Amino acid sequence: MFVLIGKILYSFIWLFLLFNLVHPYPKPANVVANIGLIAFVVMHGLQAWMLHSTMTNQEKQQDKFKVLRLFLFGVFESLSWKDKK
């Protein structure tokens, strides 16, 4: 339940940050949203890159969207893997 709530929360955060690119917020919120978007992309990009670099070719073919889900949901996706095992 906690993981699902976290994934929904992350989805809303991504939408909030990406909406700033289409329709910029007023000045102070615009700067905060841009910094947040940069931080999210870097942090989740590093997590996805580390996962992708440790996967074998067979794992890459079995689940092609695993890296994308990790990029979008971060630690909550990792927790869902832990719950499945």
Secondary structure, DSSP 8 states (H G I E B T S, - for coil): -HHHHHHHHHHHHHHHHHHHHHS---HHHHHHHHHHHHHHHHHHHHHHHHHHHH--HHHHHH-TTHHHHHHHHTHHHHHHHHHH-
